[in-house]
Amino acid sequence: MRKFKTESKKLLDLMINSIYTNREIFLRELISNASDAVDKLYFKSLTDSKVEISKDDLAILVSFDKDARTITVSDNGIGMDKDDLDRNLGTIAHSDSLEFKSENAETQGEDIDIIGQFGVGFYSAFMVASKVKVVSRAYGADAAYSWESDGVEGYTVKEAERASHGTDVILTLKEDTDEENYDSYLSEYKLKSLIKRYSNYVRYPVQMEVEKTRELPKPEDADDDYKPEFEHYRELDTINSMIPIWKRPKSEVTQEEYNEFYKSDFHDFSDPVRTITVHAEGSFSYDALLFVPGRVPFDLYSKDYKKGLALYSSNVLIMEKCEELVPDYFNFVRGVVDSQDLTLNISRETLQHNSQLRAIAKRIEKKIKSDLADMRDTDREGYEKFFENFGRGIKYGIYSSYGMKKDELADLLLFYSAKQDKMITLDEYASAMPEGQESIFYAAGDSVERLAKMPIVSTVLDKGYDVLLCTEDVDEFCMTAMADFAVADADDPDSLTAYPLKNVAGGNLGLETEEEKEAAEAVAKENEDLFSAMKEALGDKVAKVAVSTRLSGSPVALTAEGPISLEMERVLSGAPGNDDVKSERVLEVNAEHPIFETLKAAQDAGDADKVRLYTDILYNQALLVEGMPIDDPVEYAQAVAKLMV
Ligand SMILES: Nc1ncnc2c1ncn2[C@@H]1O[C@H](COP(=O)(O)OP(=O)(O)OP(=O)(O)O)[C@@H](O)[C@H]1O
């Protein structure tokens, strides 16, 4: 027996016990090696006219024997002679494939795609096998040799039999333990699913003999109650689909094919609404194929949802969901990124340089953004549906970045326009603004219908200004984080005007004229006693009672000063631990309304009880109009009843 070199022994131990986190990748590694071996022979045939092989015959075969507990990966590639076995499999971290790749770097064209580079993949077999036997015959050699090892001390190399060139790697699986069920690999279903998951796009057919069932021909003399009979038979099937759809030029792939790929690889039953392709060439090339789903994944808003794109290197799956490739606000995007130029770490589970990922992610983000913008402009109906599904995440992206992402994302937003009765963009809002409008107005609440009826909304609309009716809990947070929206001037596209985003129920809207302001101040002064009596009646419930300049038809309205609006208070108080989140409520009183006269009269007559009762009723009414709960509905009902008798 030849012993593994000391450093190799240590490496082997490391390899088996710590490099990989996932045992099942052993099959991926062996299939990748087989694909490399086949690729090398194919390359030889291109450069050496004496090598006569047909590309169609090149294949990889996976088989298993339940009784012997073996799994075999065979290929009809270049094979190894006695020295190769010793050098390649006896020395860990020696990669002949890497040497091959660099030696032929110039000559190998697109048709060669060598995967191996570290010289360790083969040993991952020892994660599941107690013994590995390799029988190989080099192309053009007469003799075959076998290499055998238990992965502990060393290995033996002997003469062996093999009918033609190629390699068989035969793993005898370890005995099952409490933690690990190695026997589970001895199943057609399991092996097939591993091939599909990791090696689906390996360029050569990965075949397996699979069990099938077929109906026997109906005998000619069968009588009427003949029941169809079936037989089981075995047939060689190609398990992988080989040609990655993302490597094919977009012009050659039908949308139907993209849809099928999306549905089968990303387990969705509806077609994607958008298919996005990226093809980057240069010192760092990659292909990406991305999809915007047509419906919300059921777990999108759950903790378990994992964003990310599948990452392939030379057609072999590296990571099922590489999170770094998409930002949180595009977490709904599914797809694959494939690059030959990734610097992988030894386990092929991660990358050595995150800067590569960052560069891809940046480009992908831009592409998704421009594609969505295109959809917004060319397929409004589809975009509205998309926005209904995933707009929340985009708004959240603006909010959670404290508005830093607004330049990238704000023009993807849609809000409901009270004036136009449909969803519009902020740009569309701005371009429809009448002369003199200086802010973008919005109102937040739980339904469009309810918001449209709110007195302060009507007041702004009456002035000829549109109001965006926001009904999602994240809306106001998004608006607050954005603070304003910049629009290019019509005559000078380089100069931008930023319009503040204002909640109609917030502090000063700047809508009143100087005269209106002065008149309000005069009323407030004249009725100082009444306002302080009303404030006293309401106590801590409001920060102040003030004269309103923005109400026409209604006697009162509740607004809020400061950063927290009434709607934010409502949204936040739904979450535990937020009891102390309170808006600074202001009860605005319409001095033009007849009720104000009644209040004044009560105050003048010194009827403090009446002032208190009316103030309470008006405050509760304002709460109801806002869609907020009133503190004591029974007391409110009794107060109203008292007025009726
Ligand atoms: N099926 C095979 N046919 C021919 N040569 C093989 C086969 N399997 C492995 N080899 C040889 O053994 C070497 C070591 O294989 P191993 O899987 O350990 O490393 P690698 O494929 O070179 O790199 P990586 O660790 O990146 O997979 C390969 O470089 C190749 O020369």
The ligand as a Tripos MOL2 file, in Angstrom:
@<TRIPOS>MOLECULE
LIG
   31    33     1     0     0
SMALL
NO_CHARGES

@<TRIPOS>ATOM
      1 N1        -13.2260   10.6880  -13.7830 N.pl3     1 LIG1
      2 C1        -11.9770   11.1110  -13.9690 C.ar      1 LIG1
      3 N2        -11.3290   10.9070  -15.1370 N.ar      1 LIG1
      4 C2        -10.0930   11.3650  -15.3450 C.ar      1 LIG1
      5 N3         -9.3760   12.0420  -14.4410 N.ar      1 LIG1
      6 C3         -9.9470   12.2810  -13.2440 C.ar      1 LIG1
      7 C4        -11.2680   11.8250  -12.9400 C.ar      1 LIG1
      8 N4        -11.5380   12.2090  -11.6680 N.ar      1 LIG1
      9 C5        -10.4720   12.8770  -11.2220 C.ar      1 LIG1
     10 N5         -9.4940   12.9150  -12.1510 N.ar      1 LIG1
     11 C6         -8.1760   13.5610  -12.0230 C.3       1 LIG1
     12 O1         -7.8980   13.7480  -10.6650 O.3       1 LIG1
     13 C7         -7.5680   15.0960  -10.4070 C.3       1 LIG1
     14 C8         -8.0110   15.4580   -9.0160 C.3       1 LIG1
     15 O2         -9.4320   15.4540   -8.9620 O.3       1 LIG1
     16 P1        -10.1740   16.3420   -7.8990 P.3       1 LIG1
     17 O3        -11.6200   16.2030   -8.0630 O.co2     1 LIG1
     18 O4         -9.6280   16.0050   -6.5510 O.co2     1 LIG1
     19 O5         -9.7030   17.7850   -8.2620 O.3       1 LIG1
     20 P2        -10.0890   18.7310   -9.4770 P.3       1 LIG1
     21 O6        -11.2960   18.2270  -10.1760 O.co2     1 LIG1
     22 O7         -8.8650   18.9430  -10.2750 O.co2     1 LIG1
     23 O8        -10.3820   20.0780   -8.7050 O.3       1 LIG1
     24 P3        -11.6050   20.4590   -7.7510 P.3       1 LIG1
     25 O9        -11.1450   20.2340   -6.3650 O.co2     1 LIG1
     26 O10       -11.7830   21.8900   -8.0700 O.co2     1 LIG1
     27 O11       -12.7310   19.5900   -8.1360 O.co2     1 LIG1
     28 C9         -8.2570   15.8930  -11.4900 C.3       1 LIG1
     29 O12        -7.5760   17.1230  -11.7180 O.3       1 LIG1
     30 C10        -8.1650   14.9470  -12.6820 C.3       1 LIG1
     31 O13        -6.9150   15.0780  -13.3260 O.3       1 LIG1
@<TRIPOS>BOND
     1     1     2 1
     2     2     3 ar
     3     2     7 ar
     4     3     4 ar
     5     4     5 ar
     6     5     6 ar
     7     6     7 ar
     8     6    10 ar
     9     7     8 ar
    10     8     9 ar
    11     9    10 ar
    12    10    11 1
    13    11    12 1
    14    11    30 1
    15    12    13 1
    16    13    14 1
    17    13    28 1
    18    14    15 1
    19    15    16 1
    20    16    17 2
    21    16    18 1
    22    16    19 1
    23    19    20 1
    24    20    21 2
    25    20    22 1
    26    20    23 1
    27    23    24 1
    28    24    25 2
    29    24    26 1
    30    24    27 1
    31    28    29 1
    32    28    30 1
    33    30    31 1
@<TRIPOS>SUBSTRUCTURE
     1 LIG1         1 GROUP 0 **** ****
